Amino acid sequence: MNPTDQKWPRLAAAVRRAEDPRDLAAPYGFATRVAALALAQERAVASLFERFSWRALGVAGLLAVVSLAGNYSTLVSAFQNESVSVDDPVSEIVDIAS
């Protein structure tokens, strides 16, 4: 009985030596036929789920824009405030320990 250590290298070497006789090239005009078939088909009617998901995406985007517009002054003031150490937990712990 052969040890399992020799079986795998022999099998891998045999696979490396094997040749593939198949022709891997696409037949003449294949890409043209595929493109013609894809462009010739009419777009199927969108499913109900797809229509609702696009509408939900639009509503979510609109809510994001409205939320940004409603909080614009708060966002601008937050970025203009240069107080970085107030929200830094490490500096707060150091201040407590001192």
C-alpha positions as CSV (number, residue, x, y, z in Angstrom):
1,M,0.0,0.0,0.0
2,N,1.4,3.4,-1.0
3,P,1.6,6.1,1.6
4,T,-0.8,9.1,1.0
5,D,2.1,11.5,0.8
6,Q,3.1,10.1,-2.7
7,K,-0.4,9.9,-4.1
8,W,-1.2,13.6,-4.3
9,P,2.1,14.7,-6.0
10,R,1.7,11.9,-8.6
11,L,-1.9,12.9,-9.3
12,A,-0.9,16.6,-9.6
13,A,1.9,15.8,-12.0
14,A,-0.4,13.6,-14.1
15,V,-2.9,16.5,-14.3
16,R,-0.2,19.0,-15.4
17,R,0.9,16.7,-18.2
18,A,-2.6,16.1,-19.5
19,E,-3.7,18.0,-22.6
20,D,-7.1,19.5,-23.3
21,P,-8.1,18.5,-26.9
22,R,-11.2,20.8,-26.8
23,D,-11.4,23.9,-29.0
24,L,-11.9,26.8,-26.6
25,A,-12.5,29.5,-29.2
26,A,-16.1,30.7,-29.7
27,P,-17.7,29.9,-33.0
28,Y,-17.5,32.5,-35.8
29,G,-20.2,35.3,-35.3
30,F,-21.0,34.2,-31.7
31,A,-20.6,37.6,-30.2
32,T,-22.6,39.3,-33.0
33,R,-25.5,36.8,-32.5
34,V,-25.5,37.3,-28.7
35,A,-25.5,41.1,-29.1
36,A,-28.3,41.0,-31.7
37,L,-30.4,38.7,-29.5
38,A,-29.9,40.9,-26.5
39,L,-30.9,44.1,-28.3
40,A,-33.8,42.5,-30.2
41,Q,-35.6,41.4,-27.0
42,E,-38.1,43.9,-25.6
43,R,-37.7,44.9,-22.0
44,A,-40.0,42.9,-19.8
45,V,-42.5,44.8,-17.7
46,A,-40.9,45.5,-14.3
47,S,-42.2,43.4,-11.5
48,L,-44.3,44.9,-8.8
49,F,-41.5,44.5,-6.3
50,E,-39.1,46.3,-8.6
51,R,-41.4,49.3,-9.1
52,F,-42.0,49.6,-5.3
53,S,-38.3,49.4,-4.6
54,W,-37.5,52.2,-7.0
55,R,-40.2,54.3,-5.5
56,A,-39.0,53.5,-2.0
57,L,-35.5,54.5,-3.1
58,G,-36.8,57.8,-4.3
59,V,-38.7,58.5,-1.1
60,A,-35.6,57.6,1.0
61,G,-33.5,60.0,-1.1
62,L,-36.1,62.7,-0.7
63,L,-36.2,62.2,3.1
64,A,-32.4,62.4,3.2
65,V,-32.4,65.7,1.4
66,V,-35.2,67.1,3.5
67,S,-33.4,66.0,6.7
68,L,-30.1,67.6,5.5
69,A,-31.9,70.8,4.6
70,G,-33.7,70.9,8.0
71,N,-30.5,70.5,10.0
72,Y,-28.2,72.5,7.8
73,S,-27.7,75.3,10.4
74,T,-26.8,72.7,13.1
75,L,-24.4,70.9,10.8
76,V,-22.6,74.2,9.8
77,S,-22.3,75.3,13.4
78,A,-20.9,71.9,14.4
79,F,-18.1,72.1,11.9
80,Q,-17.3,75.7,12.7
81,N,-16.9,75.0,16.4
82,E,-13.3,74.2,17.0
83,S,-13.8,72.6,20.4
84,V,-12.3,69.1,19.8
85,S,-11.3,68.2,23.4
86,V,-14.9,68.5,24.7
87,D,-16.0,65.4,22.9
88,D,-12.8,63.5,23.3
89,P,-13.3,60.7,25.9
90,V,-9.5,60.3,26.4
91,S,-9.0,63.9,27.4
92,E,-12.0,63.7,29.8
93,I,-10.5,60.7,31.5
94,V,-7.1,62.4,31.8
95,D,-8.8,65.5,33.2
96,I,-10.6,63.4,35.8
97,A,-7.4,61.6,36.8
98,S,-5.4,64.8,37.2
